[in-house]
């Protein structure tokens, strides 16, 4: 498992450029099956056997997001949960996005 999961999300105060190119490649290489779209956000779809399991996972992600102070977009339904992460304050990716992704994978 990624050592990113051992870090804590750091609130973004703005005024910093989003990560790009090699910075993103280095971090996404530490994650399993996460996709980077347009150097803007991370996404991953998790699969479950039914709606109840999807809901339970989403609730655990929500509790983690509150604890970390970093909140992903979540879309879920019967047997799936899609997570999208980016730092809204800068409209792009920061290290905290990758940290949250790694922590979600540990759930």
C-alpha positions, 0 to 999 in steps of 0.5 A: 500500500502507498505510503501516501496513506500515512500522510494527512491532507493539508488544507489548501489556502489558494495562491499555489499552482496545481500540480502538473506533468511529472509531479502528477505522474510520480504521485499517481504511480503510487496509487492503484487504478486511479485515473488522472483526467486533464491534469485536473482531477483523480477518479476511480470506480469501486465495484460492490455486490449490491447497493448496501455495500456501495452505501456502506463504502460511501459512508466510510468515505464520507467519514474519512473526508470529514476527518481529513477536511478534504471532500471528494465528489461521490456518485454511487448506485447499485454495486458501484461508487465513483470517486472524483477528487481535486482541490476546488480552491485552485481548480486542480490537483495538490498532494492532498488529493493523492493522499485522500485517494490512498486513504480511500483505497485503504478502506 
